[in-house]
Amino acid sequence: MLLCIDCGNTNTVFSVWDGKTFIATFRTSTEHTRTADQYFVWFSTLMGHEKLAIEVSEVIISSTVPRVVFNLRVLMAFQMKSAQQSCLRA
């Protein structure tokens, strides 16, 4: 699945694309102090609430807020590593 992250000055939007349609879209306020761990808890909680068990294979990050990009990249590195490890265990 493709995870698209659009980080603007006011909101950050996470959308999951399955190749045909967006199957989930979540919005949060943009805060440059939010850590990768906080993003992970927020995103995984919402995915669980929607009963979506997906593995992110690709990520696109678009941002007008450079201070946020680092933590989004750390989040995706963790998310992708986690997905790779689960594939190795199977």
VEXDREN-280360 format. One record per residue (C-alpha): residue number from 0; y, x, z; residue in three letters. Coordinates in pm, 1 decimal. Layout:
N
   nr        py        px        pz  rest
  NUM         Y         X         Z   ALA
...
END
This chain:
90
   nr        py        px        pz  rest
    0       0.0       0.0       0.0   MET
    1     356.1     105.2     -62.0   LEU
    2     604.2      91.8     224.6   LEU
    3     965.7      63.3     113.2   CYS
    4    1232.2     147.3     371.3   ILE
    5    1596.1      68.0     296.5   ASP
    6    1827.5     205.3     563.1   CYS
    7    2185.7      85.2     542.7   GLY
    8    2480.3     114.9     777.8   ASN
    9    2402.1    -217.9     947.0   THR
   10    2031.2    -291.2     893.2   ASN
   11    1709.1    -108.3     816.6   THR
   12    1453.2    -307.6     618.4   VAL
   13    1081.0    -227.3     594.2   PHE
   14     892.3    -403.8     313.3   SER
   15     523.4    -371.1     224.7   VAL
   16     437.0    -390.3    -146.8   TRP
   17      76.3    -456.3    -253.1   ASP
   18     135.5    -381.6    -621.4   GLY
   19     219.5    -739.2    -716.8   LYS
   20     440.2    -877.6    -442.6   THR
   21     603.7    -795.8    -111.3   PHE
   22     357.4    -914.9     151.7   ILE
   23     583.0    -847.1     450.5   ALA
   24     947.7    -770.4     516.8   THR
   25    1092.4    -676.6     855.6   PHE
   26    1455.0    -607.1     946.4   ARG
   27    1606.2    -421.5    1241.1   THR
   28    1951.3    -292.9    1324.0   SER
   29    2022.9      63.1    1214.1   THR
   30    2057.5     293.3    1513.5   GLU
   31    2069.2     667.1    1459.9   HIS
   32    1933.0     723.8    1811.1   THR
   33    1607.2     535.9    1745.6   ARG
   34    1309.6     772.6    1753.7   THR
   35    1005.1     780.1    1527.7   ALA
   36     797.2     652.3    1821.7   ASP
   37    1028.8     354.0    1864.6   GLN
   38    1004.0     273.6    1493.1   TYR
   39     624.0     302.1    1515.4   PHE
   40     596.4      60.1    1809.2   VAL
   41     836.1    -186.4    1643.5   TRP
   42     663.2    -173.8    1303.2   PHE
   43     303.7    -184.0    1432.3   SER
   44     385.9    -471.5    1667.8   THR
   45     530.9    -678.4    1385.1   LEU
   46     239.1    -594.9    1156.0   MET
   47      -0.6    -706.1    1429.8   GLY
   48     196.0   -1024.6    1485.8   HIS
   49     162.4   -1105.4    1115.0   GLU
   50    -209.0   -1011.4    1134.0   LYS
   51    -167.2    -749.8     862.8   LEU
   52    -404.2    -454.5     878.6   ALA
   53    -289.8    -226.6     599.2   ILE
   54    -302.0     142.2     527.0   GLU
   55      18.4     286.4     391.3   VAL
   56     -58.9     522.1     103.7   SER
   57     291.8     570.7     -33.2   GLU
   58     643.9     554.4     107.6   VAL
   59     991.0     524.7     -40.9   ILE
   60    1291.0     582.8     186.5   ILE
   61    1640.2     492.9      69.5   SER
   62    1919.6     562.7     314.9   SER
   63    2295.8     574.3     340.6   THR
   64    2261.9     703.5     697.6   VAL
   65    2149.3    1068.9     689.4   PRO
   66    2106.1    1087.8    1068.5   ARG
   67    1825.7     828.0    1049.9   VAL
   68    1621.3     990.5     773.0   VAL
   69    1463.5    1258.0     992.9   PHE
   70    1303.4    1006.3    1230.6   ASN
   71    1187.2     786.6     942.6   LEU
   72    1021.0    1089.7     782.7   ARG
   73     854.0    1181.7    1113.1   VAL
   74     732.6     821.0    1143.6   LEU
   75     582.4     829.0     794.8   MET
   76     419.3    1168.0     849.9   ALA
   77     252.8    1025.6    1161.4   PHE
   78     158.4     701.0     983.7   GLN
   79      10.8     883.8     683.9   MET
   80    -176.1    1135.0     905.5   LYS
   81    -316.8     847.3    1107.7   SER
   82    -436.5     673.7     789.8   ALA
   83    -596.1     995.3     661.2   GLN
   84    -776.4    1050.9     991.4   GLN
   85    -916.1     695.8     989.4   SER
   86   -1047.5     753.5     636.6   CYS
   87   -1215.4    1075.2     748.4   LEU
   88   -1386.1     895.6    1038.2   ARG
   89   -1531.3     623.1     814.9   ALA
END
